[in-house]
Amino acid sequence: MYLYENPDWPKFIIDKSIIKPAEEMLLREQCFLDGIMSIVPGKGEYAQALAESLEASWAIEGISLSDEDIFSSIAKRLGIPYPVDHSILANA
């Protein structure tokens, strides 16, 4: 179903009792992933691959984002010092 096909479109009623458990689960999963990524070697390679994937996804939507903007955001989230020489990322 598309959003505009919803009978409540565009005046949605948000039930916080439904959203809260999903939000809590998402935060737990995010913390788990952050913990795993903090001990995984090669974070730089992962960050670069993720940046390329995100850039391609946004391009499909017709939105052009700069490589530097995407990568700096990912690097910040993964705890990789930025700005950084991309040639040393394989060792991050």
Legacy VTK file of the C-alpha trace (Angstrom):
# vtk DataFile Version 3.0
C-alpha trace
ASCII
DATASET POLYDATA
POINTS 92 float
0.000 0.000 0.000
1.287 3.451 -0.866
1.054 6.227 1.708
-1.495 8.159 -0.316
-3.727 5.066 -0.406
-4.043 5.092 3.386
-7.526 6.289 4.399
-5.945 8.635 6.981
-3.695 10.297 4.379
-2.295 12.897 5.010
-3.533 13.200 8.613
-1.867 10.269 10.305
-2.425 9.469 13.948
0.738 8.177 15.556
0.287 5.603 18.295
3.348 6.003 20.517
2.632 2.687 22.234
3.356 0.948 18.922
6.346 3.074 17.925
8.157 3.042 21.295
9.003 -0.710 21.342
10.246 -0.525 17.740
12.380 2.501 18.601
13.852 0.735 21.635
14.647 -2.359 19.550
16.319 -0.184 16.907
18.467 1.532 19.542
19.524 -1.843 21.010
20.458 -3.149 17.570
22.357 0.061 16.794
24.330 -0.221 20.047
25.084 -3.868 19.266
26.338 -2.972 15.782
28.401 -0.084 17.170
30.012 -2.491 19.627
30.832 -5.017 16.926
32.218 -2.334 14.614
34.442 -0.974 17.386
36.414 -4.240 17.442
36.340 -5.098 13.725
39.581 -4.399 11.852
39.316 -2.715 8.469
36.652 -0.175 9.431
37.979 2.125 6.728
37.216 -0.363 3.979
33.758 -0.936 5.442
33.130 2.806 5.632
34.159 3.297 2.018
31.921 0.453 0.807
29.008 1.794 2.838
29.559 5.301 1.446
29.515 3.991 -2.117
26.321 2.053 -1.440
24.608 5.072 0.083
25.681 7.303 -2.784
24.220 4.838 -5.296
20.974 4.560 -3.324
20.516 8.327 -3.205
21.391 8.611 -6.900
18.461 6.303 -7.681
16.231 8.823 -5.904
17.728 11.613 -8.017
19.646 13.159 -5.125
23.333 13.841 -5.581
25.463 13.809 -2.431
29.180 14.443 -2.388
31.516 11.574 -1.577
33.154 13.652 1.133
29.876 14.463 2.891
28.781 10.839 2.939
32.169 9.477 3.951
32.744 12.072 6.675
29.387 11.227 8.227
30.100 7.487 8.168
33.650 7.950 9.438
32.376 10.055 12.323
29.816 7.388 13.226
32.418 4.590 13.055
34.928 6.558 15.111
37.436 6.967 12.282
39.336 10.267 12.585
38.264 12.607 9.794
39.529 14.309 7.677
41.965 11.569 6.971
44.128 10.413 4.108
42.023 7.770 2.333
45.122 5.698 1.604
45.501 4.810 5.295
41.884 3.744 5.788
42.585 0.119 5.042
44.562 0.082 8.286
41.832 1.784 10.351
LINES 1 93
92 0 1 2 3 4 5 6 7 8 9 10 11 12 13 14 15 16 17 18 19 20 21 22 23 24 25 26 27 28 29 30 31 32 33 34 35 36 37 38 39 40 41 42 43 44 45 46 47 48 49 50 51 52 53 54 55 56 57 58 59 60 61 62 63 64 65 66 67 68 69 70 71 72 73 74 75 76 77 78 79 80 81 82 83 84 85 86 87 88 89 90 91
